[in-house]
C-alpha cells in the first residue's frame, strides 16, 4: 500500500557531503514516523536518524553533529543531510516509515536502499 524510493547515494571523499531523499507514495492517510537505517557488509542493520510526526528527532551517537534529518510533509519526503562523512559511514542506507493507511490500518515499510561509499 506504500512505496518508498530512495535517491542521492554515491561515492564521496572523506569530509564530503551527500543528501539522501526518500519519497513515499500510496494510500497514505498520515505518516507516523520516518527514518534512515544503514547496513555495512557483515553488520546488522542499525538506525541512523528518525523523525516523528511531531518533528522530534533522534540520532545515533556516531552521526550526531554531522547528519540532519528533515521532512517535507507536502511531498511525503524525508531527507538525510550527511556532512563531514567518514569511511565508517560506508553502508547501504535504507528508508523506513510507519504509515496510517486511508483505511485507517497501519504498517511499516522499507525502501530498497541506496549505496553510500566514503573513500579516498
C-alpha positions in Angstrom: 0.0 0.0 0.0 3.0 2.3 0.5 6.1 2.5 -1.6 9.4 4.2 -0.6 12.0 5.3 -3.1 15.5 6.4 -2.0 17.9 8.5 -4.0 21.1 10.5 -3.6 23.7 7.9 -2.7 27.1 7.7 -4.3 30.8 7.9 -3.9 32.3 10.8 -1.9 35.7 11.6 -0.3 36.2 11.8 3.5 34.9 15.1 4.7 32.5 15.5 1.9 28.7 15.7 1.9 25.7 13.9 0.5 21.9 14.4 0.8 19.7 11.4 0.6 16.0 11.6 -0.3 13.1 9.2 0.4 9.7 9.8 -1.3 6.7 7.9 -0.1 3.6 7.2 -2.2 0.5 5.1 -2.0 -2.7 5.0 0.1 -1.3 7.2 2.9 -3.6 8.9 5.4 -0.8 10.1 7.6 2.9 9.5 8.4 3.6 8.4 12.0 7.4 8.4 11.7 10.1 8.0 9.2 13.8 7.4 9.4 17.1 6.2 8.0 18.9 2.9 8.7 22.1 1.6 7.3 23.8 -1.7 6.9 27.5 -2.3 6.3 28.9 -5.6 5.0 28.9 -8.2 7.7 27.0 -5.9 10.1 23.4 -5.8 11.3 21.1 -3.0 10.1 21.2 -0.1 12.5 19.2 3.1 13.0 20.8 6.3 11.9 18.2 9.0 12.3 14.4 9.2 12.9 11.8 11.9 12.9 8.3 11.6 14.4 5.0 13.2 13.2 5.6 15.9 15.8 9.0 16.7 14.5 11.0 15.1 17.2 14.4 13.7 16.0 16.8 11.1 17.2 20.3 10.3 16.0 22.8 7.5 16.5 25.7 8.7 18.6 28.1 8.1 15.7 26.4 10.7 13.5 25.3 13.4 16.0 26.5 16.8 14.9 27.2 15.6 11.3 23.8 14.3 10.0 20.5 16.1 9.9 17.1 14.5 9.2 14.3 16.6 7.9 11.0 16.3 6.1 8.6 17.9 3.6 5.1 16.8 4.5 3.6 18.2 1.3 5.8 15.9 -0.7 5.8 12.9 1.7 9.5 13.1 1.6 12.2 12.7 4.2 15.9 13.8 3.8 19.2 13.0 5.3 21.9 15.6 5.0 25.2 14.0 5.7 28.2 16.2 6.3 31.8 15.5 7.3 31.5 12.0 6.1 33.9 9.3 7.3 34.8 5.9 5.8 32.9 4.3 8.7 29.7 5.8 7.2 30.0 3.5 4.2 26.9 1.3 4.0 23.7 0.8 2.2 21.2 3.3 3.6 17.5 2.3 3.8 14.5 4.5 4.3 11.8 3.3 6.7 8.5 4.6 7.7 5.3 3.8 9.7 2.1 4.9 8.0 -1.6 5.0 8.7 -3.4 4.0 5.5 -6.5 5.6 4.2 -8.4 2.6 5.5 -7.0 3.5 9.0 -5.0 0.4 9.3 -1.2 0.9 9.6 2.0 -0.7 8.5 5.8 -0.2 8.4 7.7 -0.2 5.1 11.2 -0.3 3.8 12.8 1.2 0.7 15.2 -0.8 -1.5 18.3 1.1 -0.2 21.0 3.4 -1.7 24.7 2.8 -1.5 26.9 5.4 0.2 30.7 4.9 -0.1 33.2 7.2 1.6 36.7 6.6 0.3 39.8 8.3 -0.9 
